[in-house]
Amino acid sequence: MANGVVIKELRVGNLNKLGDTETLTGIYKQQVDSAYLHSNGLSDDQQGDKNHHGGPEKALHHFASEHYPRLRKALPEPAAGHCQPGAFGENLVTSGFTEADVCVGDIFALGEAVVQVSQPRQPCWRLNLRFGIPDMSQRLQNTLRTGWYYRVLQSGQISQRNILILDQRPNPAWPLSRVLSLLYDSTLEQTALEEMAELEHLSPNLRGLAQKRLENGTVEDWGRRLFGQP
């Protein structure tokens, strides 16, 4: 990590039907040599549900390739066979870089662009259709290894083999592994939630989630996100 992380694959996706349904998705991404990165994401990268995917706080998706061998062992076929780089719709494929190595608000140089870590991914029901497993989204959430998103601070061309170089780390006490643990494991730790609600570089969505837990003393319902129902 000291010398940066090489982008092994850069991926973008057009809209396609998800499994054997009529639901459109951009999760089936293909490798490209280079693409222009702007505030809403990569040129030619599409999302089927723009209310929950893409946009300024989720412009670029990163998933750690280290997680795939573990998933292959844990899943039945044919889902296990899908567990190859690109399976979760990630734009960036790397090795040697996981949720434990990256913190909220980290700023990276990437090609001509500059990006900042905004939040971990919150798995949704579309993964159930992608992998053909009714609770795939829940399974991924339970691993606390979900991937993460970047916002774009400076637009520019990025390419395969570019190096993701850490420039600033404003929140070293908040690796994404800690955020994920608070989201899905130790869900009502008041002191941690108070810090999370005030974490400047975390996405407004997750800051608001922390604030609601503090106000209500309860955890939000995950049913609609994980299974497409309340």
C-alpha positions in Angstrom: 0.0 0.0 0.0 2.9 2.4 0.7 3.7 2.5 -3.0 0.1 2.5 -4.2 -2.1 -0.2 -5.6 -2.2 -1.1 -9.3 -5.5 -1.1 -11.1 -5.5 -4.6 -12.6 -8.8 -4.2 -14.4 -11.0 -1.2 -15.3 -14.6 -2.1 -16.0 -17.8 -0.4 -17.3 -21.2 -1.9 -18.1 -24.1 -1.3 -20.4 -27.7 -2.1 -19.3 -28.7 -5.8 -19.6 -31.5 -7.9 -18.2 -30.7 -9.3 -14.7 -30.8 -13.1 -14.9 -34.0 -14.2 -16.5 -36.0 -11.2 -15.3 -37.0 -7.9 -17.0 -34.9 -5.9 -14.4 -32.2 -3.9 -16.0 -28.8 -3.7 -14.5 -25.3 -2.5 -15.2 -23.6 -5.1 -13.0 -22.2 -7.1 -16.0 -19.2 -4.9 -16.6 -16.6 -5.4 -19.3 -12.9 -4.6 -19.2 -11.8 -1.4 -21.0 -8.3 0.1 -21.4 -9.3 3.5 -20.3 -12.3 5.7 -19.5 -13.1 9.3 -18.5 -14.1 9.7 -14.9 -16.5 12.6 -14.0 -18.5 13.5 -11.0 -21.2 10.8 -11.7 -18.9 8.0 -12.7 -17.1 6.5 -15.7 -18.0 7.4 -19.2 -20.2 4.7 -20.8 -20.9 3.0 -17.3 -24.6 2.6 -16.8 -26.8 1.8 -13.8 -30.3 0.2 -13.8 -31.4 2.0 -10.6 -30.0 5.5 -10.5 -31.8 6.2 -7.2 -29.5 3.7 -5.4 -26.5 3.2 -7.7 -24.1 5.7 -9.3 -24.2 9.4 -8.7 -21.8 11.7 -6.9 -21.5 9.7 -3.7 -21.2 6.3 -5.6 -19.3 7.4 -8.7 -16.8 4.6 -8.7 -17.1 1.1 -7.1 -14.2 -0.9 -5.8 -14.3 -4.6 -4.6 -11.3 -6.4 -3.2 -10.3 -9.5 -5.3 -9.0 -11.1 -2.1 -12.7 -11.8 -1.1 -13.4 -14.1 -4.1 -11.7 -17.3 -3.0 -13.5 -17.2 0.4 -16.8 -16.6 -1.4 -16.2 -19.5 -3.8 -15.7 -21.8 -0.9 -18.9 -20.6 0.9 -21.3 -20.6 -2.1 -23.0 -23.5 -4.0 -22.6 -23.9 -7.7 -23.3 -22.2 -10.1 -23.0 -19.1 -7.9 -19.5 -20.1 -6.8 -18.4 -20.1 -10.4 -19.5 -16.5 -10.8 -17.0 -15.4 -8.1 -14.4 -13.9 -10.3 -13.2 -10.3 -10.6 -16.1 -8.2 -11.9 -18.8 -10.3 -10.4 -20.1 -7.6 -8.1 -20.2 -4.9 -10.7 -17.0 -3.3 -9.5 -15.3 -0.6 -11.7 -11.9 -1.2 -10.1 -10.2 -4.6 -9.7 -7.1 -4.7 -7.4 -5.2 -7.0 -5.1 -3.7 -6.2 -1.7 -6.3 -3.7 -0.7 -9.4 -4.4 1.4 -11.9 -2.6 3.7 -9.3 -2.9 6.5 -6.8 -0.9 4.5 -8.9 2.1 3.4 -10.6 4.8 5.6 -13.5 7.1 5.2 -12.4 10.2 3.4 -9.1 8.8 2.0 -8.1 10.8 -1.0 -6.3 9.1 -3.9 -4.7 10.2 -7.1 -5.8 7.9 -10.0 -4.5 8.7 -13.4 -5.6 12.3 -14.2 -8.4 12.1 -11.6 -8.6 12.5 -7.8 -11.1 10.4 -5.8 -12.2 10.2 -2.2 -13.7 7.2 -0.3 -17.3 8.1 0.5 -18.9 4.9 2.0 -18.9 1.1 2.0 -21.4 -0.6 -0.3 -24.8 -1.6 1.1 -25.7 -4.9 -0.6 -29.1 -5.0 -2.3 -31.6 -7.6 -3.6 -30.2 -7.4 -7.1 -27.3 -9.6 -6.0 -29.9 -12.3 -5.2 -30.8 -12.4 -8.9 -27.2 -12.0 -10.1 -26.1 -15.1 -8.2 -29.3 -17.1 -8.2 -29.3 -17.3 -4.4 -32.4 -15.8 -2.5 -30.3 -14.4 0.3 -27.0 -13.5 -1.5 -27.2 -9.9 -0.5 -27.6 -10.9 3.2 -24.7 -13.3 2.9 -22.4 -10.7 1.5 -23.5 -8.2 4.2 -22.8 -10.8 6.9 -19.2 -11.1 5.7 -18.6 -7.3 6.4 -16.7 -7.4 3.1 -18.9 -5.5 0.7 -16.7 -3.2 -1.3 -16.8 0.6 -1.3 -17.4 3.7 -3.3 -15.6 6.9 -4.2 -16.7 10.4 -5.0 -14.8 12.3 -7.6 -12.8 15.4 -6.5 -11.2 16.0 -9.9 -12.3 14.6 -13.2 -9.9 13.0 -15.7 -8.9 10.0 -17.8 -8.1 6.8 -15.9 -6.7 3.6 -17.3 -5.8 0.0 -16.5 -2.4 -0.2 -14.9 -2.8 3.2 -13.3 -1.7 3.3 -9.6 -4.1 4.3 -6.9 -1.9 6.5 -4.8 -2.9 7.6 -1.3 -2.6 11.4 -0.9 -4.5 12.2 2.3 -6.0 10.2 5.2 -8.2 12.6 7.3 -9.9 9.8 9.3 -7.4 7.1 10.3 -9.6 6.0 13.1 -12.4 5.1 10.7 -11.3 2.2 8.4 -14.3 0.9 6.4 -14.1 -2.3 8.3 -15.1 -0.3 11.4 -18.0 1.4 9.6 -19.2 -2.0 8.3 -19.0 -3.5 11.8 -21.1 -0.6 13.2 -23.6 -0.9 10.3 -24.3 -4.6 10.6 -22.8 -6.1 13.8 -22.5 -3.7 16.8 -25.4 -1.7 15.4 -26.3 0.5 18.4 -23.0 1.5 20.0 -23.9 5.1 21.0 -20.5 6.7 21.1 -19.5 5.2 17.8 -22.8 6.3 16.2 -22.3 9.8 17.5 -18.9 10.0 15.9 -20.2 8.4 12.7 -23.1 10.9 12.5 -20.5 13.8 12.6 -18.0 12.1 10.2 -17.6 14.9 7.7 -16.3 12.8 4.8 -18.8 10.0 5.1 -21.7 10.1 2.6 -24.8 12.1 3.8 -26.9 8.9 3.5 -24.8 7.0 6.1 -24.4 10.0 8.4 -28.2 10.3 8.4 -28.6 6.6 9.1 -26.4 6.9 12.2 -28.4 10.0 13.4 -31.7 8.1 13.0 -30.4 5.2 15.1 -29.4 7.6 17.8 -32.8 9.3 17.8 -34.9 6.1 17.6 -32.7 3.7 19.5 -33.5 1.1 16.9 -31.9 -0.3 13.7 -33.6 0.4 10.4 -35.4 -2.3 8.5 -33.1 -4.0 5.9 -35.8 -6.0 4.2 -36.5 -3.8 1.2 -32.8 -3.3 0.4 -31.8 -7.0 0.9 -34.9 -8.7 -0.5 -36.9 -6.1 -2.4 -39.6 -6.0 0.3 -40.2 -4.3 3.6 
